[in-house]
Amino acid sequence: MELILGLPPMTQYDALATPLYSVFTNSPTLTAFAHQPAKVDLLAKNPATGSGAQRSARLDFSDYDLADFDELNAILWDALKGTAMPAPVRSAVLAP
C-alpha cells in the first residue's frame, strides 16, 4: 500500500518486505480449482497426557493476555519442533 501511495515505509519490516508485484497479473486464471482432501485430522485434539499438558494447565487462560507468553511460546515450540526454544534474536535495521 505504501508503494501504491508513494509513502515511505512505516517500520523496518515494511522497508525490508518484498513487494508483491509478481503476485498480480493483467489476465485472470479461470481454470477450475481442484480440491484435495486434508491429510491430517482437522478435528484432532491434544491428549491430556501429551507433552506440555501439565505446563499448559498451569497457565491462566481465563481472559485475554493473562497466560505467560514466554511459557506458552516455549510449550508450543516444544510441541511443534520437539526441541527447547532458542533464545530470542533481537535486531534493528538502522537507516543508512
N, C-alpha and C positions, 0 to 999 in steps of 0.2 A: 504494500500500500504506500509505503514511504517513497518507493521509486516512482510509482504512478503519479504521486502528488508532488514529486520533486523536493521532498523533505529530507533533512539529514537523519541518520539513524538515531533512534531514541536511546538505545542501550548498546553495550559492546556485543551482545548476542545478535542484535539486528545488523550491526556492522559486519559481523563475520558470517552471517547466514548466506547460503547460496540462493541467488534469485531464482524464481520459478518460471523463467522464460520458456524452458523446454517442456513444461507441463502443458502449455496451451497450444492449440493449433487452429488454423483457419477452416479446416474441414472436419466435421464430426465423424466418429467411427460408429456406424449404425449396425454392426454385427450383433447378433443376439448374445446375451450373457449365458454362459454355460455354468450352471450350479454344480458345485462339488460338495458332497456331504462332509460334515465335520469329522475329523479324525480322532478327536478326543471327546470325552463325555462332558458336555457343557453344563450339566446339572450335578456333577460330582462335587462333593463337599469334603473338606479336610476331616480326617478321622480325629476323634477326641484324644487318641493316643499318639497322634502324629508329632513329628519334630516341631518344637516350638509351641505346642498346645498349652503346656503349663505356663510358659513365659507369656503367651498371649492372654491367658485367663487372668493374669495379674494386672493387665493394662485396663485403664478406665475408658471405656467406650460409651459412657452414659450420655455424653454430649460432644459437640464438635471440639476438636483440638485438645482434649484432655489427656489422651494417651501420649506417653513419652515417645516422641517421633524418632529419636535415636534408637531406642529399644525396638520399636516397630520396624524400622528400616533394617536393623540387624536380623530380626526374625525373618522378614521377607527375603533378605539377601540369602540367608542360610537355606531357606526353603527352595529358592529358585536356582541358586548357584551351587549349593552344597559345600560352601566354604565360609570361613569367617569374613565379615565385611572389612574391606581395606579402609585405611584412614582416608578422610576426605581430602581432595586436592582443591585448593582454592587459588585462583589466579585472576588477574585482571589484564585487560588489553589497554595499554596506555596509548594516548594519542601520539602519533609520530612527530 
